[in-house]
């Protein structure tokens, strides 16, 4: 097995699911202990509408993966079968779940795609195109939602008074969002410049940066990134405008479906605690605000060093979306349910898919 394959195996070994699970569950148990109220369970009932919205939330996550698969199919020019695309997406999501959000699964995604029969150059182009499309979604949606939803509403902290929840320099989540968005914006500018304007110039800049003494040990990887960038640029510059429209629409569908998960989980809780007809359904503006806050939460997670944002995601859900949960004692439980639907399945799927994939693609070669 090559050194590159061994490095990837060290990064994606299934035992790495332990750390993010410990961190995430630790925060959840702390929040449950802090807010536990046995009386809250007396208002909990189960209705068919509860089941319906729980099922829809799972469908939203499935739509998210389907959107990813469609996009990869478009970017690969239909050279990958749906089975191979499914394996790549699960491996990619698993890697994202066990690495810090700023790194994600992109660092080894080229390897996954290449091992499924795509050349290294085209694999690099596909991965860089997905990164560009993902960041473009956030670059467009964040300011759009910021103007639709006022800043004071978007950054209000659950349980805080209006002064603390308003858009000001005292709001810690505002800082997280601005830093995360700035990193995404800068990264997108670099990708656009490198892919479509001057790839060789960006490669020179990358190598110049990695001349810094404490970065030199990664200079070889930086040099390879530069070569991948040039190769990807040659591949992607030839694509027609309609190609990018289709790929972006698949990205838009995927990310939007993911953010609707919490909306339907909250609706399930509303009908499960009040009963159908006893309380008016959340307004459309509330639904947009919940959606917008999830997008901001994802941007915040970019600056967190824990695997998959574990710990921080559960904590910020408790404060940032707590006001939409009708029963106080269920805030931590909802955070846990949210992570069960959107995060832990990728840890478990990866743990099952990786051994079979490694045995087929690596150890047998």
FIVEXGU-297221 format. One line per field, with one value per residue (C-alpha): x, y, z; residue in three letters. Coordinates in pm, 1 decimal. Layout:
% residues N
px: (X,...)
py: (Y,...)
pz: (Z,...)
residuo: (ALA,...)
//
This chain:
% residues 365
px: (0.0,134.7,231.8,-57.3,-305.9,-162.0,-198.7,-562.4,-625.7,-485.9,-723.1,-1040.0,-1001.7,-1344.4,-1217.8,-1199.0,-1576.6,-1517.2,-1384.0,-1663.9,-1925.6,-1772.8,-1754.9,-2105.4,-2273.9,-2083.6,-2227.1,-2576.2,-2571.1,-2448.8,-2732.0,-2987.1,-2865.8,-2872.2,-3229.2,-3389.8,-3752.2,-3959.5,-4282.0,-4204.3,-4276.7,-4637.4,-4716.1,-4546.4,-4790.4,-4757.3,-4974.7,-4978.9,-4859.7,-4558.6,-4471.7,-4533.5,-4293.9,-4029.5,-4049.0,-4028.1,-3714.7,-3553.2,-3665.5,-3493.3,-3163.7,-3213.0,-3279.0,-2958.1,-2758.3,-2948.7,-2860.0,-2494.6,-2509.2,-2672.0,-2406.4,-2122.6,-2282.4,-2293.4,-1936.4,-1803.7,-1976.8,-2179.6,-1858.7,-1938.3,-2219.5,-2475.3,-2333.6,-1983.6,-2120.2,-2304.9,-1984.6,-1788.8,-2052.2,-2065.2,-1685.6,-1670.6,-1933.1,-1765.8,-1435.1,-1609.8,-1768.4,-1437.6,-1230.3,-1259.5,-1518.0,-1253.8,-1080.7,-1376.1,-1358.2,-1220.6,-860.5,-902.2,-1200.4,-965.6,-830.6,-1180.9,-1286.1,-956.8,-988.7,-1329.5,-1170.8,-1133.1,-788.8,-612.1,-642.9,-1016.8,-1066.0,-895.9,-1122.1,-1435.1,-1341.4,-1245.2,-1566.4,-1771.9,-1584.1,-1649.5,-2021.8,-2064.2,-1896.1,-2089.8,-2415.1,-2309.5,-2166.3,-2502.3,-2746.6,-2598.8,-2627.9,-2962.2,-3108.5,-2942.0,-3147.6,-3467.7,-3432.2,-3312.3,-2976.1,-3133.0,-3356.4,-3084.2,-2837.7,-3070.1,-2952.6,-3213.4,-3283.7,-3097.6,-3254.9,-3291.2,-2969.0,-2762.2,-2953.4,-2935.0,-2683.8,-2388.9,-2027.2,-2140.8,-2294.7,-2050.1,-2234.9,-2209.9,-1830.4,-1836.9,-2055.5,-1847.4,-1519.8,-1664.5,-1820.1,-1497.6,-1299.3,-1548.5,-1546.4,-1164.7,-1142.6,-1397.0,-1203.3,-886.4,-1065.9,-1219.3,-884.9,-699.8,-950.6,-1063.2,-805.5,-445.7,-381.1,-3.3,0.4,-197.0,33.9,331.4,154.4,77.3,440.1,560.7,337.6,464.1,821.2,743.6,948.9,661.6,475.7,765.8,685.2,367.2,543.1,527.9,148.8,118.5,316.1,84.0,-215.8,-69.7,-39.7,-395.6,-515.7,-355.8,-494.0,-840.7,-832.0,-764.8,-1056.5,-1312.9,-1247.7,-1387.6,-1724.6,-2023.8,-2230.7,-2528.5,-2303.4,-2243.0,-2614.2,-2706.0,-2431.4,-2525.4,-2895.1,-2802.4,-2592.1,-2877.1,-3122.7,-2886.8,-2798.6,-3150.8,-3294.9,-3044.2,-3145.4,-3515.7,-3447.4,-3468.4,-3782.7,-3967.2,-3821.0,-3952.4,-4293.3,-4298.4,-4235.0,-4505.5,-4767.2,-4623.3,-4655.4,-4972.7,-5182.6,-5325.1,-5541.4,-5438.6,-5171.5,-5118.6,-4841.4,-4520.2,-4554.1,-4376.4,-4145.1,-4053.7,-3969.8,-3742.8,-3575.2,-3512.3,-3368.3,-3148.2,-3013.9,-2914.7,-2715.3,-2544.5,-2473.1,-2299.7,-2084.9,-1996.4,-1890.3,-1619.2,-1403.4,-1436.8,-1144.3,-1350.1,-1439.6,-1755.7,-1812.7,-1895.0,-1982.3,-2015.1,-2302.8,-2503.7,-2434.1,-2512.5,-2834.8,-2942.6,-2892.7,-2956.4,-3273.5,-3405.7,-3668.8,-3854.2,-3898.2,-4232.0,-4123.8,-3802.3,-3717.9,-3688.3,-3422.0,-3127.5,-3333.1,-3406.2,-3036.6,-2964.2,-3238.5,-3104.8,-2755.5,-2900.9,-3067.4,-2795.9,-2460.3,-2438.5,-2572.9,-2264.4,-2036.7,-2210.8,-2243.7,-1876.7,-1778.9,-1964.4,-1870.5,-1500.2,-1383.7,-1552.1,-1429.5,-1073.8,-1066.5,-1190.6,-998.5,-675.8,-573.1,-665.9,-443.2)
py: (0.0,345.8,604.2,821.7,540.7,478.5,847.2,840.5,524.6,692.8,985.9,781.2,486.9,409.5,446.5,821.6,841.9,807.0,1158.4,1359.5,1135.7,1185.5,1562.9,1596.7,1361.3,1519.4,1861.0,1716.4,1535.8,1854.6,2055.9,1787.5,1787.6,2167.8,2208.4,1878.1,1926.9,1609.0,1811.0,1887.3,1528.3,1557.8,1781.6,1547.9,1358.2,1173.4,1253.6,1148.5,1498.7,1443.6,1128.4,1304.0,1589.5,1351.5,1152.3,1472.7,1577.3,1244.8,1295.7,1636.6,1471.9,1213.6,1498.5,1659.5,1347.7,1304.6,1662.6,1592.3,1277.2,1457.7,1728.9,1477.9,1298.3,1628.1,1722.7,1376.6,1381.4,1068.3,860.8,733.7,491.3,584.7,315.1,461.0,811.1,693.6,542.5,861.3,1081.6,861.4,853.5,1228.2,1300.8,1065.7,1246.1,1580.3,1446.5,1342.5,1646.9,2014.9,2199.8,2424.8,2115.2,1891.4,1594.3,1788.4,1709.2,1340.4,1360.2,1369.9,1034.8,883.3,994.3,887.8,538.7,506.2,537.2,912.3,1054.3,1259.6,1577.7,1540.1,1435.3,1757.8,1957.4,1789.8,1848.8,2210.8,2268.8,2128.7,2352.5,2654.0,2573.9,2511.1,2837.0,3024.1,2911.5,3064.3,3377.2,3445.0,3326.0,3489.5,3854.2,3777.6,3639.2,3918.0,4172.6,3966.0,3904.0,4197.5,4165.5,4195.2,3894.2,3692.0,3721.1,3724.3,3487.3,3270.0,3405.3,3732.8,4075.6,4293.8,4482.2,4163.9,4003.4,4299.0,4331.7,4488.4,4432.7,4270.4,3974.5,3682.9,3497.7,3798.8,3770.9,3398.9,3459.8,3749.4,3558.5,3244.1,3435.8,3630.2,3306.6,3165.2,3483.3,3498.5,3129.1,3170.8,3463.8,3255.1,2962.5,3185.8,3353.1,3021.3,2827.5,3086.5,3368.3,3282.3,2931.2,2955.7,3286.2,3139.5,2837.2,3073.7,3258.9,2932.5,2818.6,3162.5,3143.4,2796.1,2924.3,3045.1,2836.5,2680.5,2595.9,2441.0,2084.3,2110.6,2262.0,1936.3,1914.9,2282.8,2218.4,1927.6,2151.6,2399.0,2129.7,2012.9,2371.3,2413.0,2078.6,2163.9,2501.7,2344.9,2107.7,2356.5,2648.7,2439.8,2389.8,2580.0,2820.4,2581.5,2319.7,2556.1,2641.5,2273.3,2207.1,2512.3,2421.2,2075.7,2245.1,2483.1,2193.5,1995.5,2267.7,2408.2,2063.5,2020.1,2344.1,2257.3,1959.0,2163.1,2339.2,2007.8,1873.5,2181.6,2142.0,1781.0,1901.9,2170.1,1911.2,1665.1,1902.0,2095.9,1871.6,1952.4,2263.0,2382.4,2618.7,2808.8,2670.0,2872.4,3163.0,3168.4,3440.1,3216.3,2937.3,3168.2,3289.4,2931.0,2849.1,3161.1,3086.6,2735.0,2878.2,3119.6,2831.0,2642.6,2945.9,2974.5,2609.5,2684.2,2848.1,2563.3,2316.7,2017.2,1731.7,1821.2,2113.4,1863.6,2029.4,2375.6,2273.7,2127.8,2424.2,2693.9,2513.0,2535.8,2914.3,3012.8,2816.5,2762.9,3036.8,2834.2,2533.3,2565.5,2363.8,2470.1,2120.3,1993.2,2232.8,1997.4,1700.3,1878.8,1955.6,1586.8,1482.5,1730.9,1578.6,1225.6,1311.8,1528.6,1413.4,1073.3,875.1,977.4,855.5,517.6,488.9,570.8,312.1,46.9,165.5,232.6,-124.9,-267.9,16.6,-5.4,-383.3,-344.4,-35.3,-40.8,-369.9,-569.5,-347.7)
pz: (0.0,-90.2,171.1,54.4,117.1,463.0,551.6,446.4,648.7,958.2,904.7,848.2,1085.0,1237.0,1595.7,1537.3,1587.7,1962.0,2027.2,1860.0,2022.8,2367.1,2322.3,2178.9,2426.2,2714.3,2631.4,2583.5,2919.9,3088.8,2934.1,3024.4,3384.1,3395.8,3265.3,3370.4,3469.8,3527.0,3502.9,3138.1,3041.8,3156.5,2858.4,2609.1,2389.6,2062.6,1762.5,1399.9,1312.8,1538.2,1345.5,1013.5,1086.1,1223.0,898.9,691.7,883.8,788.9,428.5,431.4,528.8,254.6,8.6,123.5,32.3,-294.4,-387.3,-314.9,-524.9,-818.0,-801.3,-798.3,-1092.1,-1284.4,-1197.7,-1286.8,-1624.1,-1539.5,-1529.5,-1179.2,-1102.8,-838.9,-610.6,-633.5,-579.4,-266.9,-125.7,-195.8,-28.6,282.6,308.3,251.1,516.9,762.7,718.2,769.0,1087.8,1245.7,1146.4,1243.7,1034.2,878.4,735.4,658.4,426.0,131.8,222.9,134.2,-104.1,-405.1,-291.5,-262.2,-610.4,-766.8,-619.9,-785.6,-1129.9,-1196.8,-1278.3,-1010.8,-1218.7,-1272.7,-909.5,-801.7,-1032.3,-895.6,-531.6,-589.8,-780.9,-490.9,-245.7,-467.2,-499.4,-126.3,-31.2,-299.9,-135.8,196.1,35.1,-133.8,132.4,443.5,328.8,162.8,486.3,682.9,488.8,504.1,879.2,1089.1,1262.7,1607.4,1535.0,1367.3,1656.0,1956.8,2231.3,2403.3,2751.4,2692.3,2712.5,2404.4,2465.0,2468.9,2183.5,1950.6,1672.5,1854.2,1947.6,2273.5,2090.3,2088.0,1811.0,1586.1,1614.1,1534.9,1230.3,1097.0,1137.2,979.2,690.2,633.4,613.4,364.4,156.7,144.8,59.3,-220.1,-364.4,-366.1,-532.3,-800.9,-867.1,-876.8,-1083.9,-1335.5,-1348.2,-1254.4,-1114.5,-1148.5,-966.0,-677.1,-665.1,-634.1,-350.2,-167.5,-189.5,-77.9,230.4,314.2,321.4,674.1,915.6,1112.7,790.2,598.7,704.0,493.1,191.2,-5.2,45.2,-51.4,-369.0,-455.5,-390.8,-639.9,-906.1,-832.7,-868.3,-1210.8,-1327.7,-1196.1,-1366.9,-1705.6,-1653.2,-1520.4,-1754.3,-2040.3,-1870.7,-2016.8,-1808.7,-1797.5,-1636.4,-1343.3,-1318.1,-1283.8,-1030.4,-822.3,-822.6,-690.1,-418.8,-336.2,-309.5,-87.0,163.9,181.1,254.0,535.6,703.0,692.3,920.6,1240.5,1120.1,1095.1,1419.9,1600.0,1439.2,1558.3,1912.9,1888.0,1793.7,2044.4,2340.8,2268.9,2047.7,1707.8,1704.4,2053.7,1929.0,1607.8,1388.8,1367.2,1128.7,794.3,928.4,1223.7,979.8,779.3,1100.0,1216.7,874.2,880.9,1227.7,1122.0,834.0,1074.3,1313.3,1033.5,955.9,1326.4,1338.5,1084.1,1351.5,1603.6,1632.8,1751.2,1510.4,1320.2,1559.3,1837.8,2165.2,2019.0,1788.9,2076.0,2303.2,2048.1,1950.3,2313.0,2324.7,1965.7,1888.1,2239.7,2210.3,1944.0,2171.9,2356.1,2661.4,2834.0,2956.3,2599.0,2465.1,2525.3,2409.3,2081.8,2037.2,2087.5,1843.5,1586.6,1605.8,1590.8,1260.4,1102.9,1244.7,1411.3,1112.7,911.9,1190.5,1193.4,813.6,770.6,1029.4,825.2,475.0,535.6,618.8,306.4,86.8,218.4,168.4,-188.6,-301.4,-100.7,57.2,-253.0,-474.7)
residuo: (UNK,UNK,UNK,UNK,UNK,UNK,UNK,UNK,UNK,UNK,UNK,UNK,UNK,UNK,UNK,UNK,UNK,UNK,UNK,UNK,UNK,UNK,UNK,UNK,UNK,UNK,UNK,UNK,UNK,UNK,UNK,UNK,UNK,UNK,UNK,UNK,UNK,UNK,UNK,UNK,UNK,UNK,UNK,UNK,UNK,UNK,UNK,UNK,UNK,UNK,UNK,UNK,UNK,UNK,UNK,UNK,UNK,UNK,UNK,UNK,UNK,UNK,UNK,UNK,UNK,UNK,UNK,UNK,UNK,UNK,UNK,UNK,UNK,UNK,UNK,UNK,UNK,UNK,UNK,UNK,UNK,UNK,UNK,UNK,UNK,UNK,UNK,UNK,UNK,UNK,UNK,UNK,UNK,UNK,UNK,UNK,UNK,UNK,UNK,UNK,UNK,UNK,UNK,UNK,UNK,UNK,UNK,UNK,UNK,UNK,UNK,UNK,UNK,UNK,UNK,UNK,UNK,UNK,UNK,UNK,UNK,UNK,UNK,UNK,UNK,UNK,UNK,UNK,UNK,UNK,UNK,UNK,UNK,UNK,UNK,UNK,UNK,UNK,UNK,UNK,UNK,UNK,UNK,UNK,UNK,UNK,UNK,UNK,UNK,UNK,UNK,UNK,UNK,UNK,UNK,UNK,UNK,UNK,UNK,UNK,UNK,UNK,UNK,UNK,UNK,UNK,UNK,UNK,UNK,UNK,UNK,UNK,UNK,UNK,UNK,UNK,UNK,UNK,UNK,UNK,UNK,UNK,UNK,UNK,UNK,UNK,UNK,UNK,UNK,UNK,UNK,UNK,UNK,UNK,UNK,UNK,UNK,UNK,UNK,UNK,UNK,UNK,UNK,UNK,UNK,UNK,UNK,UNK,UNK,UNK,UNK,UNK,UNK,UNK,UNK,UNK,UNK,UNK,UNK,UNK,UNK,UNK,UNK,UNK,UNK,UNK,UNK,UNK,UNK,UNK,UNK,UNK,UNK,UNK,UNK,UNK,UNK,UNK,UNK,UNK,UNK,UNK,UNK,UNK,UNK,UNK,UNK,UNK,UNK,UNK,UNK,UNK,UNK,UNK,UNK,UNK,UNK,UNK,UNK,UNK,UNK,UNK,UNK,UNK,UNK,UNK,UNK,UNK,UNK,UNK,UNK,UNK,UNK,UNK,UNK,UNK,UNK,UNK,UNK,UNK,UNK,UNK,UNK,UNK,UNK,UNK,UNK,UNK,UNK,UNK,UNK,UNK,UNK,UNK,UNK,UNK,UNK,UNK,UNK,UNK,UNK,UNK,UNK,UNK,UNK,UNK,UNK,UNK,UNK,UNK,UNK,UNK,UNK,UNK,UNK,UNK,UNK,UNK,UNK,UNK,UNK,UNK,UNK,UNK,UNK,UNK,UNK,UNK,UNK,UNK,UNK,UNK,UNK,UNK,UNK,UNK,UNK,UNK,UNK,UNK,UNK,UNK,UNK,UNK,UNK,UNK,UNK,UNK,UNK,UNK,UNK,UNK,UNK,UNK,UNK,UNK,UNK,UNK,UNK,UNK,UNK,UNK,UNK,UNK,UNK)
//
